[in-house]
């Protein structure tokens, strides 16, 4: 359909499609600056102090390859070239996939590649959906994200990024700028103020950092991160297993780090804060006993009562009704 339209010389602006080698009259192109995307992520990883780097994407840029593969090769080039300017190298994984495929298909080869990467390693993946292949392979190989492998995708598809565990960091290209420039150029073509054959590029809106790319630098960092989560979220249905998932480490690793730094277990610290809040509410609020557990982070009223009795040798009701 596009080729027929071009033959009819209808003015148009094509967004994010490979530009032909020969200019097309009455036609312009607006394309993502994929080299700049790769370079920006490389700079961010270097700024955070990573020493090992990798890229996972599509192959290849030969004649006939689709635009998605061409974009991937350009992202890889920008990433690798920027690292080279700082004396660094990157391991690269490429796989030829059918058009619009959303995951790597050679599971065994891809998993072996991830296992062989020097750890900790900072990985850029061609798209958010392909990054889900990374998550699946890491689960198979027991590679922790981000403790062993920091992961950043491209596209910032919120539904994909937020549903991943841990949430996926991603680059968001400036799609709004691309759309506005395409509209301006098309208006110029239709009014005869501009000629076809031009090509403009748009860059990055932002790099949305989520848990998947945060650099973990030792047990103290892990413990402090968990401590802050307990301080701010103790009165929600937070579980210690959730904290380990968010940190990208095993529960045993996080528990040991926490005990080494704070001299108390994760569970004990979380329980201590919840019970302290229960005592405060019993003494200084009129919250009904049956509703108290939800304000303190306990799942049920019976769970609060059992923990309260074990700790203070008195029930919540008796504590509230004690003589002043």
N, C-alpha and C positions, 0 to 999 in steps of 0.2 A: 504494500500500500504506500509506503514511504517512497519507494523508487518511482511508482506511477505519479505520485504528487510532484516529485522533483522534475520528472520529464515534462510535466505540464507547466513548469516554471511558475508555480504559485509561491509567492513570498512566504517564507517561514523561518522560524528559529528552532533549532533542534537542541534539546538540553540533554547533556550526559550521554551522548552517542558518539562513537568513534568518527572523527572527521575524515572524509576521503582525501586522497592525496591531491586531487585536483579541485580547485575552488568551484563552487556551484553558484551560478548566478541567482540572485534574489533569495539566497539562503544563507543564514548565519548560524553559528554554533556557540553555545554557552556550556562550558565543561568544568568539572571539578578539578582543582589543582591537586592531583593525587600525589605528586612529588612533594608538595608542601605539607600534605597531611602526614606522610611518612616521616619527613624531617622534623615536624613539630613534636611527634610522639617520641622520636629519638632524643630530642633536646630535653623533653620532660623527664624521660627515664634517666638521662645523664645527670640532670639536676638533682634527682632524688638519690643519686649515689650508687645506682646499679652498675655492676661490672660485666655481667653476662647478658646477651641479647639474642633474640630470635624473631623470625617473621614466618607466618604461615599464611599461604594464599594459593592463588590459582596459576596455572601455566596454560598458555604462554602468549607472547605478543607477536607470534608469527602471523603472516597473512591469513585471514580467514578466522582468526580467533575472535570471540565475541567481545563486546565492549567491557563486560565485567572482568574478563581475564586481562584485558589491556589496563584497566584501572588498577588491578591487583599488582601487575608488574611495575607500574609507575609508583605505587605506594611503597613497594619493596625497594625500588631504586632510591627513592627519597630517604627512606629509613636507613638503608645500608650506606649510602653516600654521606649522610650526616654523621653517622657513627665513625666512618673512615676519617672524616675531618678531625675527629678527636682521638684518632689512633685506636679505634675499637672495631671489632668485627661482629658479624651476626650469623648465626646458623639459620638456614632457610629451608622451609618445607614447601614444595609445590605439588599440586595434584590437578590433573586435567579432569574437569567435571562437566557433565551435561549442562546446558544452559539452564539457569535458574535453580540449580541444585543448591541446597542450603546446608549440607553437611559433607565432611570428608568421608569418602566411601571405603578407602583402604584402611580399615580400622587397625589392623595389626601393624602395618608399616608406620602409620601415624603415631600409634602408642609407643612403638620402639623409639621413634625419633624424639618424642617428649621425654622418655626415660633417659635417653643419652645426653640430653642437654645438661650443661654444668649448672648447678644450683647454688644459690637462688638465681633465677633467670627472669628477665623482663621480656614478655612476648607481645608482639603486635599481630593481630589477626585481621584479614582483609574485610570481614564483615561481622556484625553482631551474631547473625545466625550461624556462621561458621565457628564462631567462638563457642557455641554450644557443643560442637564436636570436641573442643579442647576440654570442656568440663566433663564430658562423658569419658574421654580417654584418661583424664586425671583420676576419675573415680576408679576406673579399671586398674590403673597402675599405682593407686594410692599416693598420688602426688598432691600435696596440699596447696590450695590457692588461698591467699597470695604468699604464704610463708615460703614455699619453694618455687612457685611460678606466679609471677604477676602477669595479669592478662588485661589487654585493652583491645576493644573492637572498634569498628568504624560504622557510623550510621546513627548511633544513639537512638535506636528503636526502643522506646521506653518500656513497652510491654515485654520485650525480650530481656532487656537489661535488668529490670527490676524483679523479674520472675526467676532469674538465675540465682544460685546459692554458692558463693556470696554474690551480691549484686555486681553486675558487670560494668566496669569503666568503659567509656566509649567516646570517640571523637564525633562531634556533630558538625557536618559541613553546613555552610551558610545557605541553606536551601531558599530562604526567603529572598536573599540577595539575588540568587540565580533566577528566581521567578520574576522579580522586579526588573532586572536587566533584560531578560528575554522579552518582557512586555514593551520596554522602552525601545529595544532594537526593532522589534516587529512593527511598532508604530512608525519608526523612521523608515523602514522598508516600504510600508504601505503608502506613506506620504511622499515617497521618492526622495527623502532627505538622506538616506543611507544606501550603500551598495551591499550586495551579498558578498560571500566569501570571507567575512570576518570571523574571528574566533576570540571570545573573551573567556576568562577563567574566574572562578569564584573560590574563595578559601574556606577557612574554618570559622564557625561561630564560637565554639568553645570545646574544651576537653572536659567532659563530665566525669569527675573522679568518684568512683564508688569503691566498695571494699576489695574488689578483685585485683587492684593494682597498688594498694597501699604497701609500702615497704615495711616489713617486719624486721626489726633490728635487735633481736635478742629477747631473753626472758623478761627483762624489766619492762620493755616496751609492751609485750603481751599482757603482763600483769597490770600495768597502768591503764591500758585500753579497757580491760575487763573491769577494773576498779571504777573507772569513769562511767561505764555502762551501768554498773550496780548503783552507783550514786544517783544517776539520773533516771533510772528505769526500774528500780527495785519494787515499786508499787504497781507495776504492770505484771501480766502473766509471764514474766521473763523466766527462762530456764537456763541453767548453767550450760546445757548442751547447745543452746542457741548462741551463747557467747563463744564457744569453741568453733562453731560453724562460721560465725562472722569473722573470727580471727584467722580462719583457714588452717587450723591446727587440730590435732586430736584433743579430746577432753582431758586425757591423762597429761599431755604436754602442758596444757593451760593450767590445770590444777597444780602441777608441780611448780610452775613459774609463779603462780599466785601465792602459794604457801611459802616459797623461798623469799619473796619480796615483802609480803605483809604478815607472815607468821600465822596465818589462819586460812582455812580452806575457803574455796569459793562458796560452797553451800552454806557454811557457817556465817560468812559475812553477809550473804544475801538474807538468810533467816534472821540474823541479828537486827538488820535494818528494818525488816518487815515487822518484827515483834516490837521494836521500839516505836514504830508508827502506830501499831495497835494500842500500845499503852497510852500514847499521847491522845489518840482519839477517844479511848475509854474515859480518860480523865478530863478532857477539855472539849468534848463535843457531845451532841445528842444523837449521833448516828446509831440507829437500831443495831442491836447485837447481831441480828441475822444478816445485816447488810455490810457489816464491818469488814469482812474478808475481802470484798471486792476493792475496797479502798487501800488495802495493804499489800495486794499482790498474791493473796492466797486463792486457790481455785474454788474452795468450798468453805463453808462455815465450820464444818467438822474438822477440816485440816487446820484451820486457825486455832480452834479450841484445843486440839491435841498438842500442837506445838506450844501453845501458851501454857498449858498445864505442865508439860515437861520442863519448860524453862522456869516458870514462876511458882509452880506447885499450887496454883489457884486458877479457877476458870475465869474467862473474860467477864461473865456476869457477876461473879463474886468480887472480882477486882473492882468493877464499877460501883458495886453496892457497898464496898467497905466503908467503915466509919471514917469521917473526915479527920 
